[in-house]
Amino acid sequence: MALNKKGSRRITVDGIEYRWRIRRKPSYMQGLCWTPMTYAVEAAGGSRPGTTLIVTSGQAHPSNWVGVETEPIRPAHVAAGIRAARDQGWDPTRVGSPFQLDRSAGFIAQ
């Protein structure tokens, strides 16, 4: 499944270009701060989409409904997630199911 280009941002990590995107509206569980925010990453180049990386962050979605304050996801966080996923075997050029990376250690549901 390819990422929607609208609303995605580009980032270059170790010489490879990627696109990443945070869901604009929180899911029901994210809106109530029961689950942490996720974002998706995929390789920007290539003629066909490869495996998408789904990163579960350790913080609430910024548009949550209960008013919990959050820190924004910065490009440095995304780059660290990409490097961690690559170390764990994520290959963005290979076709397959989304690769899940859980970085939510320490998230406390509200």
LINHUDA-V782729 format. One record per helix or strand. SS is the DSSP state (hx for helix, st for strand). FROM is the first residue (numbers start at 1). LEN is the number of residues. If there is no record, write none. Layout:
# LINHUDA-V782729
SS_FROM_LEN ; SS_FROM_LEN
This chain:
# LINHUDA-V782729
st_9_5 ; st_16_7 ; hx_28_4 ; st_38_6 ; st_53_4 ; hx_75_13 ; st_99_4
